[in-house]
């Protein structure tokens, strides 16, 4: 009985050894490639050839102005929503920063007269930015900032939408 059990165990061991050797020696690569030493040199990297080329601007000034106008409006709306919902101070600062940045980019496409008109609204927006950054807006301060923000948004939308400034773009 013991002899029979040991022969069964030996047979199972031999089958296990056979499968182990067959799986370890078999693989995706041939036996010769599997056991050859890999070179320790790194492959040579080809230097890229840089030739300067001049590209035309991707967009015209009217398309860029419209884009910055839309970006400003979305950041301004997001700021108003952040103030209404009482979102984090960091989110409010980020929204007002991007709103100011996009209005300033809009300004670069306008002629001198329209730039002066827009400068008034930019200064108002910067003053609101300073209040948002420095003050803890609660209660009456929050209501005042929201109202000034809505007035500023309405004035810029009314006076600087593309249909009103398309002749004043430079």
Contact map, one row per residue, 1 for C-alpha under 8 A:
11111000000000000000000000000000000000000000000000000000000000000000000000000000000000000000000000000000000000000000000000000000000000000000000000000000000000000000000000
11111100000000000000000000000000000000000000000000000000000000000000000000000000000000000000000000000000000000000000000000000000000000000000000000000000000000000000000000
11111110000000000000000000000000000000000000000000000000000000000000000000000000000000000000000000000000000000000000000000000000000000000000000000000000000000000000000000
11111111000000000000000000000000000000000000000000000000000000000000000000000000000000000000000000000000000000000000000000000000000000000000000000000000000000000000000000
11111111100000000000000000000000000000000000000000000000000000000000000000000000000000000000000000000000000000000000000000000000000000000000000000000000000000000000000000
01111111110000000000000000000000000000000000000000000000000000000000000000000000000000000000000000000000000000000000000000000000000000000000000000000000000000000000000000
00111111111000000000000000000000000000000000000000000000000000000000000000000000000000000000000000000000000000000000000000000000000000000000000000000000000000000000000000
00011111111100000000000000000000000000000000000000000000000000000000000000000000000000000000000000000000000000000000000000000000000000000000000000000000000000000000000000
00001111111110000000000000000000000000000000000000000000000000000000000000000000000000000000000000000000000000000000000000000000000000000000000000000000000000000000000000
00000111111111000000000000000000000000000000000000000000000000000000000000000000000000000000000000000000000000000000000000000000000000000000000000000000000000000000000000
00000011111111100000000000000000000000000000000000000000000000000000000000000000000000000000000000000000000000000000000000000000000000000000000000000000000000000000000000
00000001111111110000000000000000000000000000000000000000000000000000000000000000000000000000000000000000000000000000000000000000000000000000000000000000000000000000000000
00000000111111111000000000000000000000000000000000000000000000000000000000000000000000000000000000000000000000000000000000000000000000000000000000000000000000000000000000
00000000011111111100000000000000000000000000000000000000000000000000000000000000000000000000000000000000000000000000000000000000000000000000000000000000000000000000000000
00000000001111111110000000000000000000000000000000000000000000000000000000000000000000000000000000000000000000000000000000000000000000000000000000000000000000000000000000
00000000000111111111000000000000000000000000000000000000000000000000000000000000000000000000000000000000000000000000000000000000000000000000000000000000000000000000000000
00000000000011111111100000000000000000000000000000000000000000000000000000000000000000000000000000000000000000000000000000000000000000000000000000000000000000000000000000
00000000000001111111110000000000000000000000000000000000000000000000000000000000000000000000000000000000000000000000000000000000000000000000000000000000000000000000000000
00000000000000111111111000000000000000000000000000000000000000000000000000000000000000000000000000000000000000000000000000000000000000000000000000000000000000000000000000
00000000000000011111111100000000000000000000000000000000000000000000000000000000000000000000000000000000000000000000000000000000000000000000000000000000000000000000000000
00000000000000001111111110000000000000000000000000000000000000000000000000000000000000000000000000000000000000000000000000000000000000000000000000000000000000000000000000
00000000000000000111111111000000000000000000000000000000000000000000000000000000000000000000000000000000000000000000000000000000000000000000000000000000000000000000000000
00000000000000000011111111100000000000000000000000000000000000000000000000000000000000000000000000000000000000000000000000000000000000000000000000000000000000000000000000
00000000000000000001111111100000000000000000000000000000000000000000000000000000000000000000000000000000000000000000000000000000000000000000000000000000000000000000000000
00000000000000000000111111100010000000000000000000000000000000000000000000000000000000000000000000000000000000000000000000000000000000000000000000000000000000000000000000
00000000000000000000011111111110000000000000000000000000000000000000000000000000000000000000000000000000000000000000000000000000000000000000000000000000000000000000000000
00000000000000000000001111111100000000000000000000000000000000000000000000000000000000000000000000000000000000000000000000000000000000000000000000000000000000000000000000
00000000000000000000000001111100000000000000000000000000000000000000000000000000000000000000000000000000000000000000000000000000000000000000000000000000000000000000000000
00000000000000000000000001111110110000000000000000000000000000000000000000000000000000000000000000000000000000000000000000000000000000000000000000000000000000000000000000
00000000000000000000000001111111110000000000000000000000000000000000000000000000000000000000000000000000000000000000000000000000000000000000000000000000000000000000000000
00000000000000000000000011001111111000000000000000000000000000000000000000000000000000000000000000000000000000000000000000000000000000000000000000000000000000000000000000
00000000000000000000000000000111111100000000000000000000000000000000000000000000000000000000000000000000000000000000000000000000000000000000000000000000000000000000000000
00000000000000000000000000001111111100000000000000000000000000000000000000000000000000000000000000000000000000000000000000000000000000000000000000000000000000000000000000
00000000000000000000000000001111111100000000000000000000000000000000000000000000000000000000000000000000000000000000000000000000000000000000000000000000000000000000000000
00000000000000000000000000000011111110000000000000000000000000000000000000000000000000000000000000000000000000000000000000000000000000000000000000000000000000000000000000
00000000000000000000000000000001111111000000000000000000000000000000000000000000000000000000000000000000000000000000000000000000000000000000000000000000000000000000000000
00000000000000000000000000000000001111100000000000000000000000000000000000000000000000000000000000000000000000000000000000000000000000000000000000000000000000000000000000
00000000000000000000000000000000000111110000000000000000000000000000000000000000000000000000000000000000000000000000000000000000000000000000000000000000000000000000000000
00000000000000000000000000000000000011111000000000000000000000000000000000000000000000000000000000000000000000000000000000000000000000000000000000000000000000000000000000
00000000000000000000000000000000000001111100000000000000000000000000000000000000000000000000000000000000000000000000000000000000000000000000000000000000000000000000000000
00000000000000000000000000000000000000111110000000000000000000000000000000000000000000000000000000000000000000000000000000000000000000000000000000000000000000000000000000
00000000000000000000000000000000000000011111000000000000000000000000000000000000000000000000000000000000000000000000000000000000000000000000000000000000000000000000000000
00000000000000000000000000000000000000001111100000000000000000000000000000000000000000000000000000000000000000000000000000000000000000000000000000000000000000000000000000
00000000000000000000000000000000000000000111110000000000000000000000000000000000000000000000000000000000000000000000000000000000000000000000000000000000000000000000000000
00000000000000000000000000000000000000000011111000000000000000000000000000000000000000000000000000000000000000000000000000000000000000000000000000000000000000000000000000
00000000000000000000000000000000000000000001111100000000000000000000000000000000000000000000000000000000000000000000000000000000000000000000000000000000000000000000000000
00000000000000000000000000000000000000000000111110000000000000000000000000000000000000000000000000000000000000000000000000000000000000000000000000000000000000000000000000
00000000000000000000000000000000000000000000011111000000000000000000000000000000000000000000000000000000000000000000000000000000000000000000000000000000000000000000000000
00000000000000000000000000000000000000000000001111100000000000000000000000000000000000000000000000000000000000000000000000000000000000000000000000000000000000000000000000
00000000000000000000000000000000000000000000000111110000000000000000000000000000000000000000000000000000000000000000000000000000000000000000000000000000000000000000000000
00000000000000000000000000000000000000000000000011111000000000000000000000000000000000000000000000000000000000000000000000000000000000000000000000000000000000000000000000
00000000000000000000000000000000000000000000000001111100000000000000000000000000000000000000000000000000000000000000000000000000000000000000000000000000000000000000000000
00000000000000000000000000000000000000000000000000111110000000000000000000000000000000000000000000000000000000000000000000000000000000000000000000000000000000000000000000
00000000000000000000000000000000000000000000000000011111000000000000000000000000000000000000000000000000000000000000000000000000000000000000000000000000000000000000000000
00000000000000000000000000000000000000000000000000001111100000000000000000000000000000000000000000000000000000000000000000000000000000000000000000000000000000000000000000
00000000000000000000000000000000000000000000000000000111110000000000000000000000000000000000000000000000000000000000000000000000000000000000000000000000000000000000000000
00000000000000000000000000000000000000000000000000000011111100000000000000000000000000000000000000000000000000000000000000000000000000000000000000000000000000000000000000
00000000000000000000000000000000000000000000000000000001111100000000000000000000000000000000000000000000000000000000000000000000000000000000000000000000000000000000000000
00000000000000000000000000000000000000000000000000000000111110110000000000000000000000000000000000000000000000000000000000000000000000000000000000000000000000000000000000
00000000000000000000000000000000000000000000000000000000111111110000000000000000000000000000000000000000000000000000000000000000000000000000000000000000000000000000000000
00000000000000000000000000000000000000000000000000000000001111111000000000000000000000000000000000000000000010000000000000000000000000000000000000000000000000000000000011
00000000000000000000000000000000000000000000000000000000000111111100000000000000000000000000000000000000000000000000000000000000000000000000000000000000000000000100010010
00000000000000000000000000000000000000000000000000000000001111111110000000000000000000000000000000000000000000000000000000000000000000000000000000000000000000000000000000
00000000000000000000000000000000000000000000000000000000001111111111000000000000000000000000000000000000000000000000000000000000000000000000000000000000000000000000000000
00000000000000000000000000000000000000000000000000000000000011111111100000000000000000000000000000000000010010000000000000000000000000000000000000000000000000000100000000
00000000000000000000000000000000000000000000000000000000000001111111110000000000000000000000000000000000000000000000000000000000000000000000000000000000000000000100000000
00000000000000000000000000000000000000000000000000000000000000111111111000000000000000000000000000000000000000000000000000000000000000000000000000000000000000000000000000
00000000000000000000000000000000000000000000000000000000000000011111111100000000000000000000000000000110110000000000000000000000000000000000000000000000000000000000000000
00000000000000000000000000000000000000000000000000000000000000001111111110000000000000000000000000000110010000000000000000000000000000000000000000000000000000001000000000
00000000000000000000000000000000000000000000000000000000000000000111111111000000000000000000000000000000000000000000000000000000000000000000000000000000000000000000000000
00000000000000000000000000000000000000000000000000000000000000000011111111100000000000000000000000100100000000000000000000000000000000000000000000000000000000000000000000
00000000000000000000000000000000000000000000000000000000000000000001111111110000000000000000000001110110000000000000000000000000000000000000000000000000000000000000000000
00000000000000000000000000000000000000000000000000000000000000000000111111111000000000000000000000100000000000000000000000000000000000000000000000000000100000000000000000
00000000000000000000000000000000000000000000000000000000000000000000011111111100000000000000000000000000000000000000000000000000000000000000000000000000000000000000000000
00000000000000000000000000000000000000000000000000000000000000000000001111111110000000000000001101100000000000000000000000000000000000000000000000000000000000000000000000
00000000000000000000000000000000000000000000000000000000000000000000000111111111000000000000001100100000000000000000000000000000000000000000000000000000100000000000000000
00000000000000000000000000000000000000000000000000000000000000000000000011111111100000000000000000000000000000000000000000000000000000000000000000000000000000000000000000
00000000000000000000000000000000000000000000000000000000000000000000000001111111110000000000001000000000000000000000000000000000000000000000000000000000000000000000000000
00000000000000000000000000000000000000000000000000000000000000000000000000111111111000000001001100000000000000000000000000000000000000000000000000000000000000000000000000
00000000000000000000000000000000000000000000000000000000000000000000000000011111111100000000000000000000000000000000000000000000000000000000000001001100000000000000000000
00000000000000000000000000000000000000000000000000000000000000000000000000001111111110000000000000000000000000000000000000000000000000000000000000000000000000000000000000
00000000000000000000000000000000000000000000000000000000000000000000000000000111111111110011000000000000000000000000000000000000000000000000000000000000000000000000000000
00000000000000000000000000000000000000000000000000000000000000000000000000000011111111100001000000000000000000000000000000000000000000000000010001000000000000000000000000
00000000000000000000000000000000000000000000000000000000000000000000000000000001111111100000000000000000000000000000000000000000000000000000000000000000000000000000000000
00000000000000000000000000000000000000000000000000000000000000000000000000000000111111100000000000000000000000000000000000000000000000000000000000000000000000000000000000
00000000000000000000000000000000000000000000000000000000000000000000000000000000011111110000000000000000000000000000000000000000000000000000000000000000000000000000000000
00000000000000000000000000000000000000000000000000000000000000000000000000000000011111111011000000000000000000000000000000000000000000000000000000000000000000000000000000
00000000000000000000000000000000000000000000000000000000000000000000000000000000010001111111000000000000000000000000000000000000000000000000000000000000000000000000000000
00000000000000000000000000000000000000000000000000000000000000000000000000000000000000111111100000000000000000000000000000000000000000000000000000000000000000000000000000
00000000000000000000000000000000000000000000000000000000000000000000000000000000000000011111110000000000000000000000000000000000000000000000000000000000000000000000000000
00000000000000000000000000000000000000000000000000000000000000000000000000000000010000111111111000000000000000000000000000000000000000000000000000000000000000000000000000
00000000000000000000000000000000000000000000000000000000000000000000000000000010011000111111111100000000000000000000000000000000000100000000000000000000000000000000000000
00000000000000000000000000000000000000000000000000000000000000000000000000000000000000001111111110000000000000000000000000000000100110000000000000000000000000000000000000
00000000000000000000000000000000000000000000000000000000000000000000000000000000000000000111111111000000000000000000000000000000000000000000000000000000000000000000000000
00000000000000000000000000000000000000000000000000000000000000000000000000110110000000000011111111100000000000000000000000000000000000000000000000000000000000000000000000
00000000000000000000000000000000000000000000000000000000000000000000000000110010000000000001111111110000000000000000000000000000100000000000000000000000000000000000000000
00000000000000000000000000000000000000000000000000000000000000000000000000000000000000000000111111111000000000000000000000000000100000000000000000000000000000000000000000
00000000000000000000000000000000000000000000000000000000000000000000000100100000000000000000011111111100000000000000000000000000000000000000000000000000000000000000000000
00000000000000000000000000000000000000000000000000000000000000000000001110110000000000000000001111111110000000000000000000000000000000000000000000000000000000000000000000
00000000000000000000000000000000000000000000000000000000000000000000000100000000000000000000000111111111000000000000000001001100000000000000000000000000000000000000000000
00000000000000000000000000000000000000000000000000000000000000000000000000000000000000000000000011111111100000000000000000000000000000000000000000000000000000000000000000
00000000000000000000000000000000000000000000000000000000000000000001101100000000000000000000000001111111110000000000000000000000000000000000000000000000000000000000000000
00000000000000000000000000000000000000000000000000000000000000000001100100000000000000000000000000111111111000000000000001000000000000000000000000000000000000000000000000
00000000000000000000000000000000000000000000000000000000000000000000000000000000000000000000000000011111111100000000000001000000000000000000000000000000000000000000000000
00000000000000000000000000000000000000000000000000000000000000000001000000000000000000000000000000001111111110000000000000000000000000000000000000000000000000000000000000
00000000000000000000000000000000000000000000000000000000000000001001100000000000000000000000000000000111111111000000000000000000000000000000000000000000000000000000000000
00000000000000000000000000000000000000000000000000000000000000000000000000000000000000000000000000000011111111000010010000000000000000000000000000000000000000000000000000
00000000000000000000000000000000000000000000000000000000000000000000000000000000000000000000000000000001111111000010000000000000000000000000000000000000000000000000000000
00000000000000000000000000000000000000000000000000000000000010001000000000000000000000000000000000000000111111100000000000000000000000000000000000000000000000000000000011
00000000000000000000000000000000000000000000000000000000000000000000000000000000000000000000000000000000011111110110000000000000000000000000000000000000000000000000100111
00000000000000000000000000000000000000000000000000000000000000000000000000000000000000000000000000000000000011111110000000000000000000000000000000000000000000000000000111
00000000000000000000000000000000000000000000000000000000000000000000000000000000000000000000000000000000000001111111000000000000000000000000000000000000000000000000000000
00000000000000000000000000000000000000000000000000000000000000000000000000000000000000000000000000000000000000111111100000000000000000000000000000000000000000000000000000
00000000000000000000000000000000000000000000000000000000000000000000000000000000000000000000000000000000000001111111110000000000000000000000000000000000000000000000000100
00000000000000000000000000000000000000000000000000000000000000000000000000000000000000000000000000000000001101111111111000000000000000000000000000000000000000000000000000
00000000000000000000000000000000000000000000000000000000000000000000000000000000000000000000000000000000000000011111111100000000000000000000000000000000000000000000000000
00000000000000000000000000000000000000000000000000000000000000000000000000000000000000000000000000000000000000001111111110000000000000000000000000000000000000000000000000
00000000000000000000000000000000000000000000000000000000000000000000000000000000000000000000000000000000001000000111111111000000000000000000000000000000000100010000000000
00000000000000000000000000000000000000000000000000000000000000000000000000000000000000000000000000000000000000000011111111100000000000000000000000000000000000000000000000
00000000000000000000000000000000000000000000000000000000000000000000000000000000000000000000000000000000000000000001111111110000000000000000000000000000000000000000000000
00000000000000000000000000000000000000000000000000000000000000000000000000000000000000000000000000000000000000000000111111111000000000000000000000000001001100000000000000
00000000000000000000000000000000000000000000000000000000000000000000000000000000000000000000000000010011000000000000011111111100000000000000000000000000000000000000000000
00000000000000000000000000000000000000000000000000000000000000000000000000000000000000000000000000000000000000000000001111111110000000000000000000000000000000000000000000
00000000000000000000000000000000000000000000000000000000000000000000000000000000000000000000000000000000000000000000000111111111000000000000000000000001000000000000000000
00000000000000000000000000000000000000000000000000000000000000000000000000000000000000000000000000010000000000000000000011111111100000000000000000001001000000000000000000
00000000000000000000000000000000000000000000000000000000000000000000000000000000000000000000000000010000000000000000000001111111110000000000000000000000000000000000000000
00000000000000000000000000000000000000000000000000000000000000000000000000000000000000000000000000000000000000000000000000111111111000000000000000000000000000000000000000
00000000000000000000000000000000000000000000000000000000000000000000000000000000000000000000000000000000000000000000000000011111111100000000000010011000000000000000000000
00000000000000000000000000000000000000000000000000000000000000000000000000000000000000000000100110000000000000000000000000001111111110000000000000000000000000000000000000
00000000000000000000000000000000000000000000000000000000000000000000000000000000000000000000000000000000000000000000000000000111111111000000000000000000000000000000000000
00000000000000000000000000000000000000000000000000000000000000000000000000000000000000000000000000000000000000000000000000000011111111100000000000000000000000000000000000
00000000000000000000000000000000000000000000000000000000000000000000000000000000000000000001100000000000000000000000000000000001111111111000000000000000000000000000000000
00000000000000000000000000000000000000000000000000000000000000000000000000000000000000000000100000000000000000000000000000000000111111100000000000000000000000000000000000
00000000000000000000000000000000000000000000000000000000000000000000000000000000000000000000000000000000000000000000000000000000011111110000000000000000000000000000000000
00000000000000000000000000000000000000000000000000000000000000000000000000000000000000000000000000000000000000000000000000000000001111111000000000000000000000000000000000
00000000000000000000000000000000000000000000000000000000000000000000000000000000000000000000000000000000000000000000000000000000000101111100000000000000000000000000000000
00000000000000000000000000000000000000000000000000000000000000000000000000000000000000000000000000000000000000000000000000000000000100111110110000000000000000000000000000
00000000000000000000000000000000000000000000000000000000000000000000000000000000000000000000000000000000000000000000000000000000000000011111110000000000000000000000000000
00000000000000000000000000000000000000000000000000000000000000000000000000000000000000000000000000000000000000000000000000000000000000001111111000000000000000000000000000
00000000000000000000000000000000000000000000000000000000000000000000000000000000000000000000000000000000000000000000000000000000000000000111111100000000000000000000000000
00000000000000000000000000000000000000000000000000000000000000000000000000000000000000000000000000000000000000000000000000000000000000001111111110000000000000000000000000
00000000000000000000000000000000000000000000000000000000000000000000000000000000001000000000000000000000000000000000000000000000000000001111111111000000000000000000000000
00000000000000000000000000000000000000000000000000000000000000000000000000000000000000000000000000000000000000000000000000000000000000000011111111100000000000000000000000
00000000000000000000000000000000000000000000000000000000000000000000000000000000000000000000000000000000000000000000000000000000000000000001111111110000000000000000000000
00000000000000000000000000000000000000000000000000000000000000000000000000000000000000000000000000000000000000000000000000000001000000000000111111111000000000000000000000
00000000000000000000000000000000000000000000000000000000000000000000000000000001001000000000000000000000000000000000000000000000000000000000011111111100000000000000000000
00000000000000000000000000000000000000000000000000000000000000000000000000000000000000000000000000000000000000000000000000000000000000000000001111111110000000000000000000
00000000000000000000000000000000000000000000000000000000000000000000000000000000000000000000000000000000000000000000000000000001000000000000000111111111000000000000000000
00000000000000000000000000000000000000000000000000000000000000000000000000000001000000000000000000000000000000000000000000001001000000000000000011111111100000000000000000
00000000000000000000000000000000000000000000000000000000000000000000000000000001000000000000000000000000000000000000000000000000000000000000000001111111110000000000000000
00000000000000000000000000000000000000000000000000000000000000000000000000000000000000000000000000000000000000000000000000000000000000000000000000111111111000000000000000
00000000000000000000000000000000000000000000000000000000000000000000000000000000000000000000000000000000000000000000000010011000000000000000000000011111111100000000000000
00000000000000000000000000000000000000000000000000000000000000000000000010010000000000000000000000000000000000000000000000000000000000000000000000001111111110000000000000
00000000000000000000000000000000000000000000000000000000000000000000000000000000000000000000000000000000000000000000000000000000000000000000000000000111111111000000000000
00000000000000000000000000000000000000000000000000000000000000000000000000000000000000000000000000000000000000000000000010000000000000000000000000000011111111100000000000
00000000000000000000000000000000000000000000000000000000000000000000000000000000000000000000000000000000000000000000010010000000000000000000000000000001111111111000000000
00000000000000000000000000000000000000000000000000000000000000000000000000000000000000000000000000000000000000000000000000000000000000000000000000000000111111111000000000
00000000000000000000000000000000000000000000000000000000000000000000000000000000000000000000000000000000000000000000000000000000000000000000000000000000011111111000000000
00000000000000000000000000000000000000000000000000000000000000000000000000000000000000000000000000000000000000000000000000000000000000000000000000000000001111111001000000
00000000000000000000000000000000000000000000000000000000000000000000000000000000000000000000000000000000000000000000010000000000000000000000000000000000000111111101100000
00000000000000000000000000000000000000000000000000000000000000000000100000000000000000000000000000000000000000000000000000000000000000000000000000000000000111111111100000
00000000000000000000000000000000000000000000000000000000000001001100000000000000000000000000000000000000000000000000000000000000000000000000000000000000000000011111110000
00000000000000000000000000000000000000000000000000000000000000000000000000000000000000000000000000000000000000000000000000000000000000000000000000000000000000001111110000
00000000000000000000000000000000000000000000000000000000000000000000000000000000000000000000000000000000000000000000000000000000000000000000000000000000000000111111111000
00000000000000000000000000000000000000000000000000000000000000000000000000000000000000000000000000000000000001000000000000000000000000000000000000000000000000011111111110
00000000000000000000000000000000000000000000000000000000000001000000000000000000000000000000000000000000000000000000000000000000000000000000000000000000000000000111111110
00000000000000000000000000000000000000000000000000000000000000000000000000000000000000000000000000000000000000000000000000000000000000000000000000000000000000000001111110
00000000000000000000000000000000000000000000000000000000000000000000000000000000000000000000000000000000000001100100000000000000000000000000000000000000000000000000111111
00000000000000000000000000000000000000000000000000000000000011000000000000000000000000000000000000000000000011100000000000000000000000000000000000000000000000000000111111
00000000000000000000000000000000000000000000000000000000000010000000000000000000000000000000000000000000000011100000000000000000000000000000000000000000000000000000000111
